[in-house]
Amino acid sequence: MFAIPTAKDPGVRSRRSPRSSRRRAGRSWLLLLKVAVLTALLGAVMTQVVLGTAGARGPALVVRPGQTLWGIAVARYPQADPRDAIGAIESANHLDGANITPGERLLLPPV
């Protein structure tokens, strides 16, 4: 009487609807977006770790006009050799030499 349609019959549609394929495509874009955001965040965190500024704590100082690294080292580290203190400040702040400008924020590491 009636034949049961099978997947081999040419008149039978597949079970997937266009809506489900669009939904699947949307999920893949969402997954791609999540991976891109996580990659960007990981890159930002790793940059901070490599540069040594992640979790930088301790006292800081805003440079005033006329201040020098030598003067800061003598005032802030009276028990230490100023040359050692200057080296530590330069290292902690990634400075190339003793040039500082007013308004610059310097981290003051322990010496």
DARAGI-V988277 format. One record per residue. PHI is phi in whole degrees, 0 to 359 (999 if undefined). D_CENTER is the distance of its C-alpha to the mean C-alpha in Angstrom with 1 decimal. Layout:
PHI:D_CENTER, PHI:D_CENTER
This chain:
999:69.9, 255:66.3, 269:63.9, 276:60.5, 293:57.9, 239:55.7, 294:52.6, 280:54.9, 290:56.9, 293:56.0, 273:56.2, 265:53.6, 278:50.1, 287:47.0, 284:45.5, 280:42.2, 260:42.2, 301:40.2, 296:38.4, 292:37.0, 289:35.8, 293:34.0, 296:32.4, 295:31.4, 295:29.9, 296:28.0, 294:26.6, 292:25.4, 294:23.6, 297:22.0, 297:20.9, 298:19.6, 296:17.6, 298:16.1, 296:15.2, 295:13.6, 294:11.4, 296:10.5, 296:9.9, 296:7.5, 296:5.5, 297:6.1, 298:5.4, 295:1.8, 295:3.0, 295:5.8, 298:5.5, 296:5.6, 293:8.2, 295:10.0, 283:10.4, 82:11.6, 258:10.3, 288:8.7, 69:11.8, 292:13.8, 237:17.0, 115:20.4, 293:22.5, 229:21.5, 218:24.0, 263:24.2, 292:26.4, 261:29.8, 303:32.2, 91:34.1, 282:31.9, 234:31.3, 298:29.3, 298:32.7, 296:33.7, 295:30.4, 296:30.8, 294:34.5, 285:33.9, 270:31.0, 233:31.9, 295:35.8, 274:36.3, 254:34.3, 293:35.1, 304:33.5, 294:32.6, 292:30.5, 295:28.8, 297:28.1, 299:26.6, 293:24.3, 295:23.2, 299:22.6, 293:20.6, 293:18.4, 252:17.8, 55:17.6, 269:20.9, 256:23.4, 101:26.6, 265:27.9, 282:27.3, 231:25.8, 238:26.3, 302:27.4, 94:24.7, 288:22.0, 262:20.2, 245:20.6, 278:19.4, 251:22.6, 283:22.2, 290:25.1, 246:27.6
